[in-house]
């Protein structure tokens, strides 16, 4: 059995591709079942975030497993496998382990060092466990990846800035608006990303902060937790017309905001604006004119904001593609270097375990074969020497077993050691 990772991320695919590959949480178990139904796939975990879709799999063959996984992803996204291949990356065995650990530590994140990915990995692993799609290999990989991610954050300052996708997006919005303190804001979506947006906006002093969600109760609970206000989704245009920034992060498969809704909001917003020369004491010191844009942050995949909205005058739309292009430098080089060192050390340990696990069936088969030979010889002895007492037979059997175990001890211990080295599979084959 071999490890295989097949995926697409903000590094290899535009958001238009990622949103087609994206799998809604409710559809993940069915996708896992589709993967396990393939000839070469034995285990599967599906990680789906706002900027990556990845399949971690245990497969019986590289090319067959790759074809199986690409086929499932392409069918769900409506692509032919050849076209989709241009946007995919593939990692195998040791490289797959390294990739998993880099993802868990935040080294592969859009916002380097962000810790949100740990929760997303844990959720993906729990879903696979519930669907019974993770076997021994992926259980070990996911558990170790989560441990390595925690270790990196505990032993280094890679997440010193506390940044994540939400905070990075809000930093970009702050640049557009000259700061977010006192800015009225709307958060669409009350899931994990929406909750993080509400918490961050409240912490930096934006306000008033409003929350809307298809589930009114969920929006109300989130709003109550942070002193925000829950508003209905029945008339988004009216609500948006009262704010300067909108953060949208829902799990909808269709756009939540289209050009008509945003155009109505802009018209109502313009009607509310005072002349630029009029000074509003509540907005003193902040830009408040007709040229100030309405900033829309789309942190959802598939996108919550229709592409046509970005073409409207007076609107600044920032989605995952735009965010990736605008992000600046991440953590200090010393911190990333230390995390890279941790990852390399942990990969080495895991690969040693992996090779040891691969040789274990060979060792077990060798010992089982020895036991069969011993049993056959003892039966033959019993037929040839019926005069032996039970005590004598027992003593002979004990002696023969000890001889066999001592003969097998060195080669079986040594083969486990050699299996951890390059070319270790050859030792197992020889044994």
Secondary structure as UniProt FT lines:
FT   STRAND          2..9
FT   TURN            10..12
FT   HELIX           15..21
FT   HELIX           25..27
FT   HELIX           28..36
FT   TURN            39..40
FT   STRAND          41..49
FT   TURN            50..51
FT   STRAND          52..59
FT   HELIX           62..77
FT   HELIX           81..85
FT   TURN            86..87
FT   STRAND          89..92
FT   HELIX           94..105
FT   TURN            106..108
FT   TURN            112..113
FT   HELIX           116..130
FT   TURN            131..132
FT   HELIX           136..155
FT   TURN            158..161
FT   HELIX           165..177
FT   TURN            181..182
FT   STRAND          185..188
FT   HELIX           192..203
FT   TURN            204..205
FT   STRAND          209..212
FT   HELIX           216..226
FT   STRAND          229..230
FT   TURN            234..235
FT   HELIX           236..240
FT   TURN            241..242
FT   STRAND          245..248
FT   HELIX           259..272
FT   TURN            276..277
FT   HELIX           281..283
FT   TURN            284..285
FT   TURN            290..291
FT   STRAND          294..298
FT   HELIX           307..311
FT   TURN            313..314
FT   STRAND          315..318
FT   HELIX           320..326
FT   HELIX           333..384
FT   TURN            386..387
FT   HELIX           390..419
FT   TURN            422..423
FT   HELIX           424..430
//
